[in-house]
Amino acid sequence: MKPIVILTDSAADIDVSLRQSLGIEMVPLKVLFGEESYLDGVTIQAQAFYQRLKQSTVLPTTSQPSPVEFAETYQKIVAKYGADVQIIGIFLSAALSGTYQSAVIGKSMLDDPVDITLIDSKKASFVHGFVAVEAARAVRQGKQKQQVLDLIERLLHDIQVYFLVDTLEYLQKGGRIGKASALLGSLLNIKPILTLDPSGVVAPFERVRGSKKAVARIIEQLKLYAQDEPVKTAVVHADAQAAAEALLEQICGEVQVTESFLAEIGPVIGTHAGPGTIGCLIVKDRESKQTEKS
């Protein structure tokens, strides 16, 4: 059987031990503090990044891997797994980053044909990271390429995403929202519940006054989606461990969770979302449901 390798980017925010245990390959994005450049998740980790961010007077910037870096990654995977390897790449939303486009160009630079399928997840952080994890698990279970692709498509379609930022400042400075929206939110203590729309852009879901009401509204939406069926969930956070743990505990108390993850938002997504951000995803666990029926 031809080997299948799942490839993603560092913005997927998959814990390194989990990523390595599942054989997921990763291409790092870059974080720049002025002239200093770091490889996300390689030469700078989340905790060190947030410490630096708090002390920095200049907002860092980010950049995608180059097409050459992708081409080199494909070649390394072929060298490791053989010429008949099948690569499935799941990447950060093309509406937020040029990473997916670099991956596509990198594929076109290869001299020899390689079976590579590239996917614009239209998601970010551990949302597309979660999909990569589930895809890698399916590979480990012996699923064929098309079965894995079908799973990825289903997850990307079904997954629900909500997040709250501590301040709109970082999204505004990074060009993700307008200055007026950021100012209005700060003045009125409005906590916009944000999501990712079908095109992969950060979009407002609802505006709520105060964090407690915002969290309560998110829980309400999760319960509405779950409908008492088994689900998998994940909570992500940017230097907000306690708040993330509390949210995850609350979710697990309100819906039928078969598996949960707690993930830290890395430097690239953290640059744009800012410290204090917490978010969650939920998706129905169809395999668990099928097991119960049988």
NULO-483707 format. One line per field, with one value per residue (C-alpha): residue in three letters; residue number from 1; x, y, z. Coordinates in pm, 1 decimal, m for minus. Layout:
% NULO-483707
r	(ala  ...)
k	(NUM  ...)
c1	(X  ...)
c2	(Y  ...)
c3	(Z  ...)
***
This chain:
% NULO-483707
r	(met  lys  pro  ile  val  ile  leu  thr  asp  ser  ala  ala  asp  ile  asp  val  ser  leu  arg  gln  ser  leu  gly  ile  glu  met  val  pro  leu  lys  val  leu  phe  gly  glu  glu  ser  tyr  leu  asp  gly  val  thr  ile  gln  ala  gln  ala  phe  tyr  gln  arg  leu  lys  gln  ser  thr  val  leu  pro  thr  thr  ser  gln  pro  ser  pro  val  glu  phe  ala  glu  thr  tyr  gln  lys  ile  val  ala  lys  tyr  gly  ala  asp  val  gln  ile  ile  gly  ile  phe  leu  ser  ala  ala  leu  ser  gly  thr  tyr  gln  ser  ala  val  ile  gly  lys  ser  met  leu  asp  asp  pro  val  asp  ile  thr  leu  ile  asp  ser  lys  lys  ala  ser  phe  val  his  gly  phe  val  ala  val  glu  ala  ala  arg  ala  val  arg  gln  gly  lys  gln  lys  gln  gln  val  leu  asp  leu  ile  glu  arg  leu  leu  his  asp  ile  gln  val  tyr  phe  leu  val  asp  thr  leu  glu  tyr  leu  gln  lys  gly  gly  arg  ile  gly  lys  ala  ser  ala  leu  leu  gly  ser  leu  leu  asn  ile  lys  pro  ile  leu  thr  leu  asp  pro  ser  gly  val  val  ala  pro  phe  glu  arg  val  arg  gly  ser  lys  lys  ala  val  ala  arg  ile  ile  glu  gln  leu  lys  leu  tyr  ala  gln  asp  glu  pro  val  lys  thr  ala  val  val  his  ala  asp  ala  gln  ala  ala  ala  glu  ala  leu  leu  glu  gln  ile  cys  gly  glu  val  gln  val  thr  glu  ser  phe  leu  ala  glu  ile  gly  pro  val  ile  gly  thr  his  ala  gly  pro  gly  thr  ile  gly  cys  leu  ile  val  lys  asp  arg  glu  ser  lys  gln  thr  glu  lys  ser)
k	(1  2  3  4  5  6  7  8  9  10  11  12  13  14  15  16  17  18  19  20  21  22  23  24  25  26  27  28  29  30  31  32  33  34  35  36  37  38  39  40  41  42  43  44  45  46  47  48  49  50  51  52  53  54  55  56  57  58  59  60  61  62  63  64  65  66  67  68  69  70  71  72  73  74  75  76  77  78  79  80  81  82  83  84  85  86  87  88  89  90  91  92  93  94  95  96  97  98  99  100  101  102  103  104  105  106  107  108  109  110  111  112  113  114  115  116  117  118  119  120  121  122  123  124  125  126  127  128  129  130  131  132  133  134  135  136  137  138  139  140  141  142  143  144  145  146  147  148  149  150  151  152  153  154  155  156  157  158  159  160  161  162  163  164  165  166  167  168  169  170  171  172  173  174  175  176  177  178  179  180  181  182  183  184  185  186  187  188  189  190  191  192  193  194  195  196  197  198  199  200  201  202  203  204  205  206  207  208  209  210  211  212  213  214  215  216  217  218  219  220  221  222  223  224  225  226  227  228  229  230  231  232  233  234  235  236  237  238  239  240  241  242  243  244  245  246  247  248  249  250  251  252  253  254  255  256  257  258  259  260  261  262  263  264  265  266  267  268  269  270  271  272  273  274  275  276  277  278  279  280  281  282  283  284  285  286  287  288  289  290  291  292  293  294)
c1	(0.0  129.2  231.2  24.5  180.7  m14.7  157.7  56.0  199.5  308.3  m3.9  m195.8  m67.8  m37.2  161.7  499.4  470.1  126.1  246.3  551.7  359.9  124.8  398.1  257.0  509.9  518.7  647.0  706.8  591.1  809.5  765.7  963.9  1041.6  1194.4  1501.1  1497.0  1335.3  1218.3  1070.7  731.8  739.1  1103.5  1327.9  1059.5  789.7  460.2  562.9  880.1  686.7  420.5  684.5  861.2  532.2  446.4  785.7  802.4  711.0  674.8  408.1  572.6  489.2  454.9  542.7  461.1  712.6  856.6  772.1  1133.7  1089.3  779.9  955.1  1239.1  988.2  818.2  1158.1  1250.0  921.3  985.2  1337.7  1199.8  895.3  972.8  871.1  522.1  434.0  100.5  114.9  m195.6  m131.5  m380.4  m299.6  m395.4  m677.2  m560.3  m768.0  m536.5  m198.2  m8.5  99.9  m137.7  m31.0  335.9  257.0  94.5  386.9  633.3  459.2  497.9  873.4  934.7  1123.0  967.1  591.7  477.8  124.8  44.1  m303.3  m311.5  m607.7  m694.8  m861.3  m1021.6  m945.4  m668.4  m481.0  m577.3  m892.3  m704.4  m458.7  m739.0  m833.2  m470.5  m464.0  m783.5  m651.3  m323.8  m517.3  m719.1  m392.0  m272.8  m597.5  m518.2  m763.1  m703.4  m624.8  m977.6  m1122.1  m886.9  m980.2  m1350.4  m1293.6  m1107.7  m1385.5  m1650.9  m1465.8  m1392.4  m1759.8  m1904.4  m1665.9  m1796.1  m1554.7  m1594.8  m1336.4  m1298.4  m1008.1  m902.9  m854.5  m932.6  m603.1  m403.5  m666.4  m690.9  m313.6  m279.7  m543.9  m803.1  m1067.0  m1114.8  m995.0  m1350.5  m1460.6  m1166.7  m1232.4  m1604.5  m1539.2  m1294.8  m1522.2  m1836.5  m1680.7  m1826.3  m1687.3  m1750.5  m1780.1  m1577.3  m1574.8  m1429.8  m1673.2  m1699.5  m1429.9  m1185.3  m1200.7  m1234.0  m1596.2  m1820.0  m2075.1  m2241.4  m2165.3  m2211.5  m2133.8  m1892.2  m1686.7  m1921.3  m2215.1  m1997.2  m1886.8  m2246.4  m2355.0  m2083.4  m2186.9  m2543.6  m2432.2  m2228.7  m2528.1  m2747.6  m2501.7  m2442.6  m2812.5  m2719.4  m2501.7  m2135.9  m1884.7  m1515.2  m1401.2  m1090.5  m1016.1  m730.3  m571.2  m307.2  m129.5  m460.3  m427.6  m661.9  m943.8  m903.3  m915.3  m1227.4  m1397.1  m1307.9  m1444.7  m1765.7  m1805.0  m1748.8  m2017.9  m2273.5  m2229.2  m2143.1  m1769.4  m1590.4  m1251.4  m1113.4  m795.8  m636.3  m402.8  m187.4  m205.9  141.6  338.2  192.7  m176.7  m89.8  59.8  m278.7  m515.2  m311.0  m258.6  m572.2  m751.9  m952.3  m1146.3  m1313.7  m1415.7  m1673.0  m1758.9  m1985.8  m1808.6  m1968.5  m1752.8  m1863.4  m2225.1  m2192.5  m2035.0  m2327.9  m2577.1  m2392.9)
c2	(0.0  346.3  549.6  860.2  1158.8  1447.1  1784.0  2110.6  2444.6  2572.5  2790.5  2465.1  2488.9  2113.8  2016.5  1888.1  1553.8  1487.6  1589.1  1365.9  1069.6  1082.0  1141.7  1478.1  1683.7  2060.1  2365.1  2664.9  3018.2  3306.8  3570.0  3892.2  4136.7  4415.4  4267.0  3951.9  3653.2  3336.6  3009.4  2958.5  2658.7  2586.1  2872.1  3047.2  2880.9  3022.3  3113.6  3291.8  3470.9  3609.0  3728.3  3906.4  4046.7  4205.3  4376.2  4482.7  4835.5  4717.2  4471.9  4169.7  4067.0  3725.5  3573.7  3248.9  2981.5  3036.2  2809.2  2686.7  2578.8  2383.8  2221.2  2117.2  1976.2  1767.2  1634.0  1542.9  1354.9  1163.3  1080.0  956.6  759.1  671.8  796.0  644.2  852.2  1035.0  1376.4  1552.5  1913.4  2094.5  2463.9  2789.3  2981.7  3138.1  3444.0  3500.5  3393.8  3319.6  2981.4  2776.6  2962.2  2901.0  2531.5  2525.9  2706.2  2480.3  2176.5  2318.2  2356.8  1982.7  1813.6  1472.4  1413.8  1352.4  1264.0  1581.6  1706.0  2056.7  2188.2  2544.5  2466.2  2812.2  2764.8  2866.4  2756.0  2420.2  2421.9  2306.6  2146.2  1928.0  1825.9  1733.7  1522.2  1339.0  1282.3  1141.5  908.6  786.3  712.9  513.9  317.8  209.0  433.0  489.3  835.1  907.6  800.5  1042.2  1321.4  1253.0  1275.9  1605.7  1750.6  1645.3  1788.7  2120.2  2149.7  2046.2  2202.0  2497.9  2769.0  3055.4  3273.6  3579.4  3822.3  4006.2  4322.4  4412.1  4602.2  4321.3  4237.2  4606.4  4659.1  4346.6  4472.6  4207.1  4459.0  4834.4  5096.2  5213.8  4861.4  4825.4  5163.1  5096.4  4760.6  4911.5  5199.7  4996.5  4678.8  4492.6  4143.5  4037.6  3663.8  3595.4  3305.0  3212.1  3254.5  3007.3  3197.4  3165.2  3528.0  3638.9  3748.0  3867.2  3614.2  3826.4  4126.0  4075.6  4307.3  4146.0  3826.9  3617.0  3678.6  3605.8  3270.2  3183.3  3261.2  3037.9  2750.0  2800.7  2769.7  2456.7  2289.4  2389.5  2226.8  1911.3  1826.2  1569.2  1379.1  1283.2  1549.0  1620.4  1960.3  2169.0  2492.7  2710.4  2998.3  3265.7  3288.7  3230.8  2880.6  2923.5  3075.0  2801.2  2523.3  2676.1  2699.1  2340.7  2217.5  2409.1  2268.7  1912.9  1967.8  2086.7  1856.9  1489.7  1510.6  1193.4  1360.8  1702.7  1897.7  2199.5  2378.5  2687.9  2941.9  2979.6  3290.1  3336.0  3333.3  3500.5  3795.5  3874.2  3760.6  3888.0  3747.3  3660.2  3516.0  3200.2  2998.5  2664.6  2420.7  2147.2  1873.6  1571.2  1242.6  1029.2  724.1  718.6  754.6  465.7  249.1  319.3  215.2  m109.7)
c3	(0.0  m88.4  216.0  296.8  474.6  626.8  591.7  756.3  865.2  1206.3  1231.1  1293.5  1653.6  1701.8  2009.2  1892.8  2075.6  1923.5  1578.7  1595.2  1735.8  1436.0  1179.6  1071.3  876.2  935.0  746.0  976.3  911.2  1027.6  1298.0  1274.0  1552.8  1346.7  1179.9  1395.3  1224.4  1401.2  1278.3  1440.7  1672.0  1587.4  1699.5  1904.1  2113.0  2236.5  2593.1  2487.0  2213.1  2449.3  2694.6  2409.5  2278.3  2614.3  2629.6  2265.6  2157.6  1797.7  1684.0  1522.0  1168.6  1008.9  673.5  497.7  395.3  48.2  m247.8  m236.8  125.3  27.5  m267.8  m37.3  212.3  m57.0  m165.9  192.3  234.5  m89.4  27.1  360.1  242.3  m120.4  m465.4  m437.8  m128.9  m128.3  38.7  170.1  273.4  499.1  534.3  702.8  533.2  207.4  301.3  600.0  462.7  143.7  282.5  66.8  m247.7  m164.5  m125.5  m469.2  m634.9  m453.8  m601.3  m952.9  m897.5  m858.5  m1142.5  m1085.1  m1042.6  m683.9  m569.7  m374.4  m279.8  m129.5  69.9  166.5  499.3  528.6  897.6  1139.5  1451.3  1601.7  1390.1  1080.7  1322.4  1458.1  1103.6  1033.8  1352.5  1256.5  904.0  1038.6  1267.9  970.7  789.1  1090.9  1081.6  725.2  541.1  168.7  31.5  m91.5  243.3  419.2  178.0  236.1  612.5  575.7  360.0  609.8  907.9  737.7  645.5  981.7  1231.7  1433.4  1551.0  1798.9  1965.4  2184.5  2182.4  2497.0  2292.9  1933.5  1911.7  1750.8  1489.3  1403.2  1378.5  1169.2  928.1  1016.1  1131.8  1099.0  1348.3  1421.2  1520.2  1757.1  1920.1  1961.3  2123.8  2373.7  2472.3  2527.6  2676.5  2382.5  2337.9  1981.3  1939.8  1628.3  1387.1  1049.1  762.0  469.9  278.2  569.1  684.9  1049.0  1084.7  1369.6  1490.5  1755.6  1977.4  2351.9  2639.5  2884.8  2878.7  3092.9  2861.2  2561.2  2701.5  2795.2  2439.5  2295.7  2522.5  2405.1  2042.4  2114.7  2278.4  1986.4  1745.8  1954.6  2003.1  2270.3  2024.4  2097.1  1993.9  1990.6  2109.0  2155.5  2336.2  2220.3  2405.5  2373.1  2707.8  2888.9  3033.3  3329.4  3122.7  2861.7  3120.1  3274.7  2934.0  2846.8  3179.8  3119.3  2767.9  2890.8  3151.5  2897.4  2595.6  2544.6  2478.7  2365.2  2323.7  2408.2  2338.8  2501.5  2260.7  2288.7  2009.1  1865.3  1762.4  1412.4  1508.0  1839.7  1652.6  1500.9  1777.6  2072.6  2423.1  2617.1  2316.6  2379.0  2127.2  2077.1  1809.9  1813.3  1566.1  1589.4  1656.6  1388.1  1459.9  1822.5  1716.6  1470.4  1743.6  1972.6  1700.1  1628.8)
***
